Amino acid sequence: MDTVKWSDLPKELWPIIGKFLHSRIDVLRFRSVCSLWRSSRPPFQRPLPPPPLPLTFSPSGAGDPENQALLFQSTTYRMESIIDKKRSGSSRSKPWLMKLEQDPNSGRMRLVHPVTGFLFRYSPNATSKEFSLLEFRVVELRKSYVLKFGKNNVTVKSVQRLVVMPCDFLDIDDVYGVFMVYNEGKLGFVRFGDEKLTRVDEQNAHYDDIIVYKGQCYVVDKWGTISWVNSALQVIQFSPPLCGFGGRKYLVECRDDLYVVDQFFEKVIQQSNIVGTPFLDNELLWWHYHKMRSDAESIDFKVYKLDQEWGKWVDVKDMGDDIFILSNDGSFSVSAKEFAGVKGNCIFFTESALTTGRLFPCVFNLEDGLFGNASLRCPQMVHPPSSWLSPD
C-alpha cells in the first residue's frame, strides 16, 4: 500500500479526523498547523463546570456557597521537546512530567507539582514567562480529581481519594458520579445533582485507596483486599486479603495489571475520636489529623501484584523499568525509559519534613531500600523545563 502524505489527504477528511480530538491541547495543536486544519475543527469548548457537590464543611456553613465542595480536575502529561537542543539551549533529551490543574469556575490552568500537587509560581528572576506547545510533543497520561473549598481553593482534607465515574456507568445520560474515600476509611458515592452523600458498604470503614480500572471502581482496604463496586453500589470482593502489615495501601494500575503498594511508617497513628465525627462537620480537626499522619515518617514499601488468573498475590522484588507514582490525588505508573535522569524499580511519594512540616517529593528504591529527595535525585522528571518556575 502506498504511503500518502498528510498534506495530500482530501480536505473532506480533516473535519472527520478533528472529531476524534477530545483534549484541549490536542485541539490547539491541530488548529495551529495551517488554515485548512484550523477551519476543519472549531476551538475547544470548555465544558460547563459541574454543580457543587452536596457537601458542607461545618454546621454553621451549611448552604453557604463559600463552604461548598468544588471538583478540580488535573491532567498529567508527558512533555518532550521536539526542537533542536542547541537551538533551545536545553539539556533535556527525554520527556518529563507536567501536571495542569483547572479551576472549575474560571477555567484557568495552573501548573502544579506532579507528585505533591503543590502550585508552581513564577520566579522573580525569570527571563521568559511563556513557551510554545508547538515546540513539545505532548502525551496525556491521566486525569485526576480533588475536592477544594470554593472560597480559597484549599483541599478538603477529610476526603482522601476520589474518582469520577462516566455516564455509562450509571446508565443515565449526562450524569456523572463520584466515589470517594473519606473520614479515613469510609466509602461514599454521590451523583451531580444529588442532595446528599450515600454511604457505601457501611460494614467497612477501613478503605485506603480507590481507582478506576477497566471502567469499574475498585477499592482496597487496610487488609489489602481489593473489591469492585457495581452500579447498584454493591461491593464485591475481587482478591484474597493481602494481610500486609503496612500502615497504608495504594492501588496502582501498571501494564493492565493491578498492584498494591504497602507503605510502612516509623510510628503508627491511631484513629482518634475524630474518625467518628460526621462527614465534614469539622474540617479543622481533619486538618490536624491529616498533619499527624503526614508527620509519620516512611521507613519501607512493599509491592504486590495480583495474579488475577489464579487469584493470589505475588511479592514483587523487581519492577524493572516501571516507576510507581503515589501522587496527592491518586496513583499511576510510568516507564523509566521515557524519562531523563531516573531509574526504574522505584516509588515516588510525598513526605513531610520533620523540622518544617513542609511536604516534599521523595523517591524509594525498591532494590536497595534507600530513600531520597526526588527533586534532588530526579529533577528533570518532576520539574518543569523553564528555570523561571519555582515551587510555591
ZAMIVEX-592539 format. One record per residue (C-alpha): x, y, z; residue number from 1; residue in three letters. Coordinates in nm, 2 decimals, m for minus. Example, Ala and Ser with C-alpha at 12.3 -4.5 7.8 and 13.67 -1.06 7.14 Angstrom:
// ZAMIVEX-592539
1.23|m0.45|0.78|1|ALA
1.37|m0.11|0.71|2|SER
This chain:
// ZAMIVEX-592539
0.00|0.00|0.00|1|MET
0.13|0.34|m0.10|2|ASP
0.21|0.60|0.17|3|THR
0.02|0.93|0.15|4|VAL
0.15|1.25|0.30|5|LYS
m0.08|1.42|0.55|6|TRP
m0.08|1.73|0.33|7|SER
m0.21|1.53|0.03|8|ASP
m0.52|1.39|0.21|9|LEU
m0.85|1.51|0.08|10|PRO
m0.97|1.82|0.27|11|LYS
m1.31|1.64|0.33|12|GLU
m1.13|1.41|0.57|13|LEU
m1.00|1.67|0.81|14|TRP
m1.33|1.75|0.98|15|PRO
m1.38|1.38|1.04|16|ILE
m1.03|1.35|1.19|17|ILE
m1.09|1.66|1.40|18|GLY
m1.39|1.50|1.56|19|LYS
m1.17|1.24|1.73|20|PHE
m0.97|1.51|1.92|21|LEU
m1.12|1.55|2.27|22|HIS
m0.85|1.72|2.47|23|SER
m0.78|2.09|2.48|24|ARG
m0.41|2.06|2.39|25|ILE
m0.48|1.82|2.10|26|ASP
m0.73|2.06|1.95|27|VAL
m0.50|2.35|2.00|28|LEU
m0.21|2.18|1.83|29|ARG
m0.43|2.05|1.54|30|PHE
m0.57|2.40|1.47|31|ARG
m0.21|2.55|1.48|32|SER
m0.08|2.36|1.18|33|VAL
m0.24|2.56|0.90|34|CYS
m0.56|2.75|0.80|35|SER
m0.71|2.44|0.64|36|LEU
m0.68|2.24|0.96|37|TRP
m0.79|2.53|1.17|38|ARG
m1.11|2.57|0.97|39|SER
m1.18|2.19|0.99|40|SER
m1.21|2.19|1.37|41|ARG
m1.38|2.45|1.59|42|PRO
m1.20|2.57|1.90|43|PRO
m1.21|2.35|2.21|44|PHE
m1.52|2.43|2.41|45|GLN
m1.46|2.41|2.78|46|ARG
m1.74|2.20|2.94|47|PRO
m1.96|2.37|3.19|48|LEU
m1.83|2.32|3.54|49|PRO
m2.02|2.06|3.74|50|PRO
m2.25|2.18|4.01|51|PRO
m2.11|2.18|4.37|52|PRO
m2.14|1.85|4.54|53|LEU
m2.40|1.83|4.82|54|PRO
m2.14|1.86|5.10|55|LEU
m2.09|2.12|5.37|56|THR
m1.79|2.18|5.59|57|PHE
m1.94|2.30|5.92|58|SER
m2.29|2.31|6.07|59|PRO
m2.28|2.69|6.06|60|SER
m2.17|2.69|5.70|61|GLY
m2.45|2.48|5.56|62|ALA
m2.59|2.63|5.25|63|GLY
m2.31|2.89|5.23|64|ASP
m2.16|2.89|4.87|65|PRO
m1.82|2.96|5.01|66|GLU
m1.83|2.63|5.21|67|ASN
m1.93|2.41|4.91|68|GLN
m1.72|2.14|4.77|69|ALA
m1.59|2.21|4.41|70|LEU
m1.44|1.94|4.19|71|LEU
m1.10|2.04|4.05|72|PHE
m0.97|1.83|3.75|73|GLN
m0.60|1.79|3.69|74|SER
m0.44|1.64|3.38|75|THR
m0.09|1.49|3.38|76|THR
0.11|1.50|3.06|77|TYR
0.44|1.36|2.93|78|ARG
0.63|1.65|2.77|79|MET
0.91|1.62|2.53|80|GLU
1.10|1.89|2.34|81|SER
1.09|1.84|1.96|82|ILE
1.32|2.12|1.87|83|ILE
1.70|2.10|1.84|84|ASP
1.88|2.11|2.17|85|LYS
2.13|2.37|2.05|86|LYS
1.85|2.60|1.93|87|ARG
1.66|2.56|2.26|88|SER
1.96|2.58|2.49|89|GLY
1.81|2.29|2.69|90|SER
1.99|1.98|2.80|91|SER
1.68|1.77|2.81|92|ARG
1.67|1.48|2.57|93|SER
1.39|1.28|2.72|94|LYS
1.04|1.37|2.84|95|PRO
0.93|1.50|3.18|96|TRP
0.60|1.52|3.37|97|LEU
0.37|1.82|3.36|98|MET
0.05|1.85|3.56|99|LYS
m0.21|2.11|3.50|100|LEU
m0.50|2.18|3.73|101|GLU
m0.81|2.36|3.60|102|GLN
m1.02|2.60|3.81|103|ASP
m1.38|2.49|3.76|104|PRO
m1.51|2.85|3.78|105|ASN
m1.27|3.05|3.57|106|SER
m1.13|2.77|3.35|107|GLY
m0.78|2.89|3.42|108|ARG
m0.50|2.63|3.42|109|MET
m0.24|2.62|3.70|110|ARG
0.09|2.43|3.68|111|LEU
0.13|2.20|3.98|112|VAL
0.38|1.95|4.10|113|HIS
0.31|1.60|3.96|114|PRO
0.37|1.43|4.29|115|VAL
0.28|1.67|4.57|116|THR
0.02|1.88|4.39|117|GLY
0.19|2.20|4.51|118|PHE
0.14|2.50|4.30|119|LEU
0.43|2.63|4.10|120|PHE
0.48|3.01|4.09|121|ARG
0.69|3.25|3.88|122|TYR
1.04|3.31|3.99|123|SER
1.14|3.68|4.04|124|PRO
1.45|3.61|3.83|125|ASN
1.25|3.48|3.53|126|ALA
1.38|3.58|3.19|127|THR
1.09|3.42|3.00|128|SER
0.73|3.35|3.11|129|LYS
0.59|3.16|2.81|130|GLU
0.67|2.87|2.59|131|PHE
0.50|2.73|2.28|132|SER
0.33|2.40|2.29|133|LEU
0.43|2.36|1.92|134|LEU
0.79|2.30|2.04|135|GLU
0.68|2.00|2.25|136|PHE
0.54|1.65|2.20|137|ARG
0.26|1.63|2.45|138|VAL
0.10|1.29|2.56|139|VAL
m0.18|1.29|2.80|140|GLU
m0.12|1.02|3.08|141|LEU
m0.42|1.06|3.31|142|ARG
m0.69|1.28|3.46|143|LYS
m0.74|1.31|3.84|144|SER
m0.97|1.50|4.07|145|TYR
m0.97|1.66|4.42|146|VAL
m1.23|1.85|4.62|147|LEU
m1.15|2.20|4.73|148|LYS
m1.32|2.48|4.92|149|PHE
m1.49|2.73|4.69|150|GLY
m1.37|3.03|4.88|151|LYS
m1.00|2.97|4.89|152|ASN
m0.92|2.66|4.67|153|ASN
m0.78|2.47|4.98|154|VAL
m0.80|2.10|4.95|155|THR
m1.07|1.92|5.16|156|VAL
m0.86|1.70|5.39|157|LYS
m1.14|1.48|5.51|158|SER
m1.17|1.34|5.16|159|VAL
m0.86|1.13|5.10|160|GLN
m0.93|1.00|4.75|161|ARG
m1.20|1.03|4.49|162|LEU
m1.27|0.91|4.13|163|VAL
m1.52|1.03|3.88|164|VAL
m1.73|0.77|3.70|165|MET
m1.86|0.83|3.35|166|PRO
m2.22|0.85|3.25|167|CYS
m2.24|0.49|3.11|168|ASP
m2.15|0.35|3.45|169|PHE
m2.48|0.49|3.58|170|LEU
m2.69|0.43|3.26|171|ASP
m2.81|0.79|3.29|172|ILE
m2.74|1.05|3.02|173|ASP
m2.52|1.34|3.12|174|ASP
m2.49|1.24|3.49|175|VAL
m2.16|1.17|3.64|176|TYR
m2.10|1.00|3.97|177|GLY
m1.82|1.04|4.23|178|VAL
m1.69|0.77|4.46|179|PHE
m1.47|0.88|4.75|180|MET
m1.28|0.75|5.04|181|VAL
m1.34|0.99|5.33|182|TYR
m1.31|1.02|5.71|183|ASN
m1.00|0.79|5.69|184|GLU
m1.17|0.49|5.56|185|GLY
m1.54|0.53|5.48|186|LYS
m1.66|0.48|5.12|187|LEU
m1.92|0.72|4.98|188|GLY
m2.09|0.79|4.65|189|PHE
m2.27|1.10|4.51|190|VAL
m2.42|1.20|4.17|191|ARG
m2.41|1.55|4.05|192|PHE
m2.75|1.68|4.14|193|GLY
m2.80|1.46|4.45|194|ASP
m2.90|1.63|4.77|195|GLU
m2.67|1.42|5.00|196|LYS
m2.39|1.17|5.00|197|LEU
m2.47|0.80|5.00|198|THR
m2.26|0.57|5.23|199|ARG
m2.14|0.26|5.05|200|VAL
m2.07|m0.06|5.25|201|ASP
m2.15|0.06|5.60|202|GLU
m1.99|m0.26|5.74|203|GLN
m1.64|m0.15|5.64|204|ASN
m1.48|0.18|5.74|205|ALA
m1.12|0.09|5.66|206|HIS
m1.07|0.16|5.29|207|TYR
m0.74|0.31|5.19|208|ASP
m0.75|0.38|4.82|209|ASP
m0.97|0.39|4.52|210|ILE
m0.91|0.36|4.14|211|ILE
m1.09|0.33|3.81|212|VAL
m0.97|0.01|3.65|213|TYR
m1.11|m0.11|3.31|214|LYS
m1.41|0.12|3.35|215|GLY
m1.50|0.00|3.70|216|GLN
m1.45|0.14|4.05|217|CYS
m1.20|m0.07|4.26|218|TYR
m1.11|m0.01|4.62|219|VAL
m0.86|m0.16|4.86|220|VAL
m0.89|m0.18|5.24|221|ASP
m0.63|m0.18|5.51|222|LYS
m0.60|m0.56|5.49|223|TRP
m0.51|m0.54|5.12|224|GLY
m0.84|m0.69|5.00|225|THR
m0.94|m0.55|4.66|226|ILE
m1.31|m0.51|4.58|227|SER
m1.51|m0.36|4.30|228|TRP
m1.83|m0.16|4.31|229|VAL
m2.12|m0.22|4.06|230|ASN
m2.38|0.03|3.95|231|SER
m2.61|m0.08|4.23|232|ALA
m2.34|0.03|4.48|233|LEU
m2.27|m0.33|4.59|234|GLN
m1.91|m0.40|4.70|235|VAL
m1.79|m0.73|4.55|236|ILE
m1.47|m0.89|4.67|237|GLN
m1.21|m0.93|4.39|238|PHE
m0.90|m1.06|4.56|239|SER
m0.80|m1.25|4.87|240|PRO
m0.67|m1.05|5.16|241|PRO
m0.31|m0.94|5.13|242|LEU
m0.26|m0.93|5.51|243|CYS
0.02|m0.68|5.46|244|GLY
0.13|m0.51|5.79|245|PHE
0.20|m0.16|5.65|246|GLY
0.01|0.15|5.76|247|GLY
m0.14|0.24|5.42|248|ARG
m0.23|0.06|5.10|249|LYS
m0.22|0.22|4.75|250|TYR
m0.38|0.08|4.43|251|LEU
m0.17|0.11|4.11|252|VAL
m0.25|0.00|3.76|253|GLU
0.06|m0.10|3.56|254|CYS
0.05|m0.27|3.21|255|ARG
m0.31|m0.37|3.26|256|ASP
m0.23|m0.54|3.60|257|ASP
m0.34|m0.44|3.95|258|LEU
m0.08|m0.38|4.21|259|TYR
m0.10|m0.29|4.58|260|VAL
0.18|m0.08|4.74|261|VAL
0.21|m0.12|5.12|262|ASP
0.36|0.18|5.30|263|GLN
0.53|0.13|5.64|264|PHE
0.57|0.41|5.89|265|PHE
0.80|0.46|6.18|266|GLU
0.51|0.53|6.41|267|LYS
0.15|0.42|6.39|268|VAL
m0.11|0.69|6.40|269|ILE
m0.41|0.55|6.58|270|GLN
m0.76|0.67|6.47|271|GLN
m0.88|0.91|6.73|272|SER
m1.24|1.02|6.81|273|ASN
m1.23|1.24|6.50|274|ILE
m1.30|0.94|6.29|275|VAL
m1.65|0.92|6.44|276|GLY
m1.71|1.29|6.36|277|THR
m1.99|1.33|6.10|278|PRO
m1.86|1.38|5.75|279|PHE
m1.70|1.73|5.70|280|LEU
m1.86|1.86|6.02|281|ASP
m1.53|2.00|6.14|282|ASN
m1.27|2.04|5.87|283|GLU
m1.02|2.20|6.11|284|LEU
m1.00|1.87|6.31|285|LEU
m0.94|1.68|5.99|286|TRP
m0.66|1.92|5.90|287|TRP
m0.49|1.84|6.24|288|HIS
m0.54|1.46|6.19|289|TYR
m0.41|1.47|5.84|290|HIS
m0.10|1.65|5.96|291|LYS
m0.04|1.38|6.22|292|MET
m0.05|1.12|5.95|293|ARG
0.18|1.33|5.73|294|SER
0.43|1.36|6.01|295|ASP
0.46|0.98|6.03|296|ALA
0.80|0.91|5.86|297|GLU
0.80|0.63|5.60|298|SER
1.05|0.35|5.66|299|ILE
0.97|0.09|5.39|300|ASP
0.75|0.00|5.10|301|PHE
0.63|m0.35|4.98|302|LYS
0.49|m0.41|4.63|303|VAL
0.24|m0.69|4.54|304|TYR
0.09|m0.79|4.21|305|LYS
m0.25|m0.95|4.19|306|LEU
m0.24|m1.27|3.98|307|ASP
m0.60|m1.25|3.85|308|GLN
m0.59|m1.59|3.68|309|GLU
m0.50|m1.78|4.00|310|TRP
m0.65|m1.53|4.25|311|GLY
m0.33|m1.49|4.45|312|LYS
m0.07|m1.23|4.54|313|TRP
0.28|m1.21|4.41|314|VAL
0.55|m1.04|4.61|315|ASP
0.73|m0.81|4.37|316|VAL
1.10|m0.76|4.43|317|LYS
1.19|m0.60|4.10|318|ASP
0.96|m0.38|3.89|319|MET
1.21|m0.35|3.61|320|GLY
1.18|m0.02|3.43|321|ASP
0.85|0.06|3.59|322|ASP
0.80|0.36|3.83|323|ILE
0.50|0.39|4.06|324|PHE
0.39|0.75|4.15|325|ILE
0.18|0.79|4.46|326|LEU
0.06|1.14|4.39|327|SER
m0.16|1.36|4.61|328|ASN
m0.47|1.27|4.40|329|ASP
m0.42|0.91|4.30|330|GLY
m0.15|0.67|4.19|331|SER
m0.02|0.58|3.84|332|PHE
0.28|0.42|3.67|333|SER
0.52|0.52|3.40|334|VAL
0.83|0.37|3.24|335|SER
1.18|0.50|3.33|336|ALA
1.28|0.46|2.96|337|LYS
1.06|0.76|2.88|338|GLU
1.22|1.00|3.12|339|PHE
1.56|1.16|3.18|340|ALA
1.78|1.11|3.49|341|GLY
1.58|0.84|3.66|342|VAL
1.60|0.46|3.70|343|LYS
1.31|0.22|3.72|344|GLY
1.21|m0.01|4.02|345|ASN
1.13|0.29|4.24|346|CYS
0.83|0.46|4.40|347|ILE
0.76|0.84|4.41|348|PHE
0.56|0.97|4.71|349|PHE
0.51|1.27|4.93|350|THR
0.68|1.30|5.27|351|GLU
0.67|1.57|5.54|352|SER
0.99|1.74|5.65|353|ALA
1.05|1.67|6.02|354|LEU
1.17|2.03|6.10|355|THR
0.93|2.25|5.90|356|THR
0.64|2.01|5.82|357|GLY
0.66|2.11|5.46|358|ARG
0.57|1.84|5.21|359|LEU
0.83|1.74|4.95|360|PHE
0.86|1.47|4.68|361|PRO
1.05|1.16|4.78|362|CYS
1.17|0.85|4.59|363|VAL
1.22|0.50|4.73|364|PHE
1.44|0.25|4.56|365|ASN
1.29|m0.10|4.58|366|LEU
1.62|m0.27|4.51|367|GLU
1.83|m0.13|4.79|368|ASP
1.56|0.01|5.02|369|GLY
1.70|0.37|5.02|370|LEU
1.51|0.69|5.03|371|PHE
1.59|1.02|4.87|372|GLY
1.46|1.36|4.77|373|ASN
1.30|1.33|4.43|374|ALA
1.37|1.70|4.35|375|SER
1.74|1.63|4.40|376|LEU
1.77|1.28|4.26|377|ARG
1.53|1.32|3.96|378|CYS
1.49|1.69|3.90|379|PRO
1.44|1.65|3.53|380|GLN
1.14|1.42|3.57|381|MET
0.94|1.61|3.82|382|VAL
1.01|1.98|3.75|383|HIS
0.91|2.19|3.45|384|PRO
1.17|2.28|3.19|385|PRO
1.16|2.66|3.25|386|SER
1.40|2.79|3.51|387|SER
1.16|3.08|3.58|388|TRP
0.93|2.84|3.76|389|LEU
0.98|2.75|4.12|390|SER
0.76|2.57|4.38|391|PRO
0.54|2.79|4.60|392|ASP
